[in-house]
């Protein structure tokens, strides 16, 4: 991270205290990332009430929740605050083609509700004019993403492109390229396990992906594979796979939020989310047993302070 960006992160997110240093030393290699469920975990068979959805998330031990395109986002933020949880992400649609509305015009009015959540606007970026990963679209995308980042910054809200197969932002590398061009301290990269694997032969090796994403990584997601869309609850017999992914990012210093992708996951969320949380707990135990300290640069210690000064930044 360059000095200018580090200075901006300090301005937005405060100075790391001695207590944060102490807490970091006490982690000793544990899986400390906040774990949150995607909003679509409730969209097949979950309750309609946002309050009831949040109560389920709380009862099962998740650290927070997600939102889709600002729908009921103020209500969701209030419900999460009531239960001591965070709204970690909002899946946010962006369109870069000239003549189209680039994003939900309600964004400026709802941002104040996100001030204490460290929320990431996770932008699924669409284009009919440009093919997936076509850099010719950058000239249209960058000003839009800069505007979103500038609107979000006063509220401690961050912005990251969501890599999604067949969309214009399709790969982890697309998020890295845009991060370099947008040049905003609250704009970073992201990783989605399902969509990275969906790239097939075009997916770069994990270690290369982690190396490029880690310096500005804001959020990542994991998922199981047993479901109608190839996405399902976390599976006990795939713990080695999840461990490999999470360890690669942990060893690169990432201690930020990990989302549970739940697209078209069938059945009662109380059941499938409980299964995923049980696997997450096993992963926590495995990381704790390994007891090898993570290599976390000092400028990433901000996440350990999120409970007392919740916000969002790069790391």
C-alpha positions in Angstrom: 0.0 0.0 0.0 1.4 3.4 -0.9 1.9 6.2 1.6 -1.0 8.3 0.2 -3.4 5.4 0.5 -2.2 4.6 4.0 -2.7 8.2 5.1 -6.2 8.1 3.7 -7.0 4.8 5.5 -5.7 6.4 8.7 -7.9 9.4 8.2 -11.0 7.3 7.6 -10.4 4.6 10.0 -8.4 5.8 13.0 -5.1 4.9 14.5 -4.5 1.4 15.7 -4.3 1.3 19.5 -2.1 -0.7 21.8 -5.1 -2.9 22.7 -5.5 -3.8 19.0 -1.8 -4.9 19.0 -2.5 -7.0 22.0 -5.5 -8.6 20.5 -3.7 -9.3 17.3 -0.9 -11.1 19.3 -3.5 -13.2 21.1 -5.1 -14.5 17.9 -2.2 -16.9 17.3 -3.4 -18.0 13.9 -7.1 -18.3 14.6 -9.9 -17.8 12.0 -10.9 -14.3 13.1 -12.8 -13.1 10.0 -16.4 -12.0 10.6 -18.8 -14.5 8.9 -22.0 -13.3 7.3 -24.8 -14.8 5.3 -25.9 -13.5 1.9 -29.4 -12.1 1.7 -30.4 -14.7 -0.8 -30.2 -17.3 2.1 -33.7 -16.1 2.9 -35.2 -15.8 -0.6 -36.3 -19.4 -1.2 -38.0 -20.4 2.0 -37.1 -17.7 4.6 -39.5 -15.5 6.5 -40.7 -12.3 4.8 -39.9 -10.1 7.8 -36.5 -8.5 7.9 -36.6 -8.6 11.7 -37.2 -12.4 11.7 -34.5 -12.9 9.1 -32.0 -11.1 11.3 -33.2 -13.0 14.4 -32.4 -16.3 12.6 -28.9 -15.0 11.6 -28.3 -13.9 15.2 -29.5 -17.1 16.8 -27.2 -19.2 14.5 -24.1 -17.2 15.4 -23.5 -15.2 12.2 -21.8 -11.8 12.6 -24.0 -10.1 10.2 -26.0 -10.1 7.0 -26.1 -8.8 3.4 -28.6 -6.8 1.4 -29.8 -6.7 -2.3 -29.9 -3.5 -4.2 -30.8 -1.3 -1.2 -34.2 -3.1 -0.8 -35.4 -2.4 2.8 -31.8 -1.5 3.6 -32.7 1.1 6.3 -35.0 -1.4 8.0 -32.3 -4.1 7.8 -29.7 -1.8 9.3 -31.9 -1.0 12.2 -32.7 -4.6 12.8 -29.1 -5.6 12.7 -28.1 -2.8 15.1 -30.8 -4.0 17.5 -29.2 -7.4 17.6 -25.6 -6.2 17.7 -24.9 -7.4 14.1 -23.5 -5.6 11.0 -24.7 -5.1 7.5 -21.4 -6.2 5.8 -22.4 -5.9 2.1 -25.1 -4.7 -0.2 -25.2 -6.5 -3.6 -25.5 -3.3 -5.7 -26.2 -3.2 -9.5 -24.2 -0.9 -11.7 -24.6 -0.3 -15.4 -21.9 1.3 -17.4 -23.5 1.7 -20.9 -24.2 5.3 -21.9 -27.9 6.2 -21.7 -28.7 3.8 -18.9 -29.3 4.7 -15.3 -25.9 3.8 -13.8 -27.1 2.8 -10.3 -30.1 3.1 -7.9 -30.8 6.8 -7.4 -31.8 6.2 -3.8 -28.1 5.6 -2.9 -27.5 9.1 -1.4 -30.5 9.0 0.8 -29.8 5.6 2.3 -26.1 5.9 2.9 -26.5 7.6 6.3 -28.2 4.5 7.6 -25.0 2.5 6.9 -22.7 4.8 8.8 -21.8 2.4 11.7 -21.7 -0.9 9.7 -18.5 -0.9 7.7 -20.7 -1.9 4.7 -19.2 -2.7 1.3 -21.3 -1.8 -1.8 -20.5 -4.9 -3.7 -21.1 -3.8 -7.3 -22.3 -6.3 -9.9 -21.3 -4.5 -13.0 -23.3 -4.9 -16.3 -22.8 -3.9 -19.9 -24.5 -4.9 -23.2 -21.9 -3.0 -25.2 -18.7 -4.6 -23.7 -17.9 -8.2 -23.3 -16.8 -9.6 -20.0 -13.4 -8.2 -18.8 -13.2 -5.9 -21.9 -10.9 -3.1 -20.8 -12.5 -0.8 -23.3 -15.4 -0.4 -20.8 -13.0 1.1 -18.2 -13.4 4.6 -19.6 -17.2 4.4 -18.8 -17.0 2.3 -15.6 -14.3 4.3 -13.7 -16.1 7.6 -13.5 -19.3 5.9 -12.3 -17.4 3.8 -9.7 -15.5 6.9 -8.5 -18.8 8.8 -8.0 -20.2 5.9 -6.0 -17.0 5.8 -3.8 -17.1 9.5 -3.3 -20.8 9.4 -2.2 -20.0 6.5 0.2 -16.8 7.8 1.8 -18.3 10.2 4.3 -20.2 7.4 5.9 -17.3 4.9 6.2 -18.9 2.8 3.4 -16.6 1.1 0.9 -17.0 -0.1 -2.7 -15.8 -3.1 -4.5 -16.7 -4.7 -7.8 -18.3 -8.2 -7.5 -16.7 -10.7 -9.9 -19.5 -12.6 -11.5 -19.3 -15.1 -14.4 -20.6 -13.6 -17.7 -21.0 -10.1 -16.3 -18.6 -7.3 -17.4 -16.7 -7.6 -14.1 -16.1 -11.3 -14.3 -12.8 -12.2 -12.7 -10.8 -11.3 -9.6 -8.3 -9.6 -12.0 -11.0 -7.3 -13.2 -11.4 -6.0 -9.6 -7.7 -5.5 -9.3 -7.6 -3.5 -12.6 -10.4 -1.3 -11.5 -9.0 -0.7 -8.1 -5.9 0.7 -9.6 -7.9 3.0 -12.0 -10.6 4.2 -9.6 -7.9 5.4 -7.1 -10.2 6.0 -4.1 -9.1 5.0 -0.6 -12.5 3.3 0.0 -12.5 1.3 -3.2 -11.0 -2.2 -3.2 -10.9 -5.7 -4.6 -13.0 -8.8 -3.8 -13.2 -12.5 -4.3 -16.1 -14.9 -4.9 -15.2 -18.6 -4.7 -18.0 -19.9 -6.9 -17.4 -17.3 -9.7 -13.7 -17.8 -9.7 -14.1 -21.6 -10.2 -16.8 -20.9 -12.9 -14.0 -19.4 -15.0 -12.7 -22.9 -15.5 -9.5 -23.0 -17.5 -9.3 -19.2 -17.4 -9.1 -19.1 -13.6 -5.6 -18.2 -12.5 -3.9 -20.2 -9.7 -5.1 -19.4 -6.2 -1.8 -18.2 -4.9 -1.5 -15.7 -7.8 -5.1 -14.5 -7.2 -4.5 -14.0 -3.5 -1.2 -12.2 -4.1 -2.9 -9.7 -6.4 -6.1 -9.2 -4.4 -4.8 -9.1 -0.8 -3.3 -5.6 -0.6 -6.8 -4.0 -1.2 -9.2 -6.9 -0.4 -12.5 -5.7 1.1 -14.6 -8.9 1.1 -14.7 -12.5 0.0 -17.2 -15.3 -0.1 -17.2 -19.1 0.1 -19.9 -21.7 -0.7 -20.8 -25.4 -0.9 -21.4 -27.1 -4.2 -24.5 -29.2 -3.6 -27.4 -27.2 -5.0 -29.5 -26.5 -8.1 -27.1 -23.7 -9.2 -23.9 -25.5 -8.0 -24.1 -23.5 -4.8 -25.1 -25.0 -1.4 -24.5 -25.0 2.3 -20.9 -25.6 3.5 -20.2 -29.4 3.5 -18.3 -31.2 6.2 -16.4 -33.4 3.7 -15.1 -30.3 1.9 -13.4 -28.7 5.0 -10.0 -29.3 3.5 -11.0 -27.2 0.4 -12.4 -24.3 2.5 -9.3 -24.4 4.7 -7.0 -24.1 1.7 -8.9 -21.1 0.4 -9.2 -19.3 3.7 -5.6 -20.1 4.8 -4.2 -18.6 1.6 -6.0 -15.3 2.3 -5.3 -15.4 6.0 -1.6 -15.9 5.4 -1.6 -12.9 3.1 -3.0 -10.9 6.0 -6.7 -10.8 5.2 -8.9 -10.6 8.4 -11.9 -9.0 6.8 -15.4 -10.4 6.3 -16.2 -13.7 4.7 -19.7 -14.1 3.1 -21.7 -17.3 2.7 -23.1 -17.4 -0.8 -26.6 -18.9 -0.8 -28.0 -18.4 -4.3 -31.0 -20.8 -4.8 -30.2 -22.8 -1.8 -33.3 -24.8 -1.0 -35.1 -25.5 2.2 -35.6 -23.8 5.6 -32.7 -21.3 6.2 -32.7 -22.4 9.8 -31.5 -25.8 8.6 -29.1 -25.0 5.8 -27.5 -22.0 7.6 -27.1 -24.1 10.7 -25.2 -26.7 8.7 -22.9 -24.0 7.2 -22.3 -22.5 10.7 -21.3 -25.9 12.0 -18.7 -26.3 9.3 -17.5 -22.7 10.0 -17.0 -23.6 13.7 -15.0 -26.7 12.7 -12.8 -24.4 10.5 -12.3 -22.1 13.4 -11.2 -24.9 15.6 -8.8 -26.2 13.0 -7.2 -22.8 12.6 -6.9 -22.3 16.3 -5.3 -25.7 16.8 -2.6 -24.8 14.2 -1.5 -21.9 16.4 0.7 -20.2 13.7 0.5 -16.4 13.8 -0.9 -14.8 10.7 1.4 -12.5 8.8 -0.7 -9.3 9.2 0.9 -6.0 8.2 0.3 -3.2 10.8 -2.0 -1.3 8.4 -4.4 -4.2 8.4 -5.0 -4.2 12.1 -8.0 -1.9 11.6 -10.4 -4.8 11.5 -9.7 -5.8 15.1 -11.2 -2.4 16.1 -14.4 -2.8 14.2 -16.4 -3.7 17.3 -15.6 -0.3 18.9 -15.2 1.8 15.7 -17.2 0.0 13.0 -16.3 1.1 9.5 -14.9 -0.2 6.3 -11.5 0.0 4.7 -8.9 -1.9 2.7 -7.4 -5.0 4.2 
